[in-house]
């Protein structure tokens, strides 16, 4: 065994409610922004496949959890659907409580530690109608929802995650038009970012008051910024990109405060969000026990080569341009660069600049289009490319652990091929392939390989 991992290492995968449970409104679930957006703009979704057709975990969770065990999972993250648990925004849906109790208990019976998220892009439509994360009403509602979840399930959940990738909600919904509500405007985006971290902090504070046995954290997609060169202008571009896309969430989550440079920059451009007197004290209470890191790709940047149009609205892109490094390794289906060492750089940065906080890789993975072309005669997807992708990332993760980083586990995105927002089922990510017509599940070669890795705690 060349790469041996620390004892008790978490091996598993991640999914989310909206992407796996299926059928929009069964079981008393109310609509989310995804159900609504698909109704009004189905063409935005690959193949016009919407969120109702996700991979039927609601019906098949027992079978799925047994499959998780079969492929070596000792842990698994999914999320609770806020719209399912509290369809009218106030009262609790007993069918949802039963469902999540069953999911959690079945995981525990199978030796799988539950990691549960509270918000994974799936804003209930009713809260969006009242302003969503633009509004403090949603912040208060989320705090109540979080408390209800902690009280209902907190006796068995080892690890809670308040948010998944909050920056994606900001980018998608308020800057780059790939999530509902498809609005545009930086100050609003900043408000949404701030309100989410405020909601996060209130949930953390509430969790601590309840004195439950588990831990609480947040999942951030840390996308390290790499400058084109050591030229001061490139370095500055990379520093600022990192402020906007990583540190705007990482600093409050781990250090309990915002980076001064970010605050100064926003102040200078009159883009600061509005906040109340004691908000910053609340943010200071939001420091996490554990950080989940989603890592898919690096961000390569260079200094801007063109001037900003003076009439153009303020954007993070005022301060950098993307840099297409010649010869970079690409995942052509997703259009994302594959840079395995990024995982090491993230972990070393956390070790050196963020108190070596306890963390784990909460998502990493490779989406592949037309994956059925890799099905062999025995009916199995021979996804050697995915095995290689995981292995090369694990090697760098191992290196960082050897050098003292507190990385406690690795979860692949995802367990079973699932619905991926606007991309729907375009790219497949799972250890298990899903036949969309029959809903039949088949373990891929990578799933079998992962079972060995987990059993041996290394490879
Ligand atoms: C992540 C997200 C997941 C999944 C994945 C693959 O950003 O957290 O929900 O969609 O990307 O596209």
Boltz pocket constraint, residues with backbone or C-beta under 6 A from the ligand:
constraints:
  - pocket:
      binder: B
      contacts: [[A, 16], [A, 19], [A, 164], [A, 165], [A, 168], [A, 221], [A, 294], [A, 363], [A, 367], [A, 413], [A, 419], [A, 420], [A, 421]]
      max_distance: 6.0
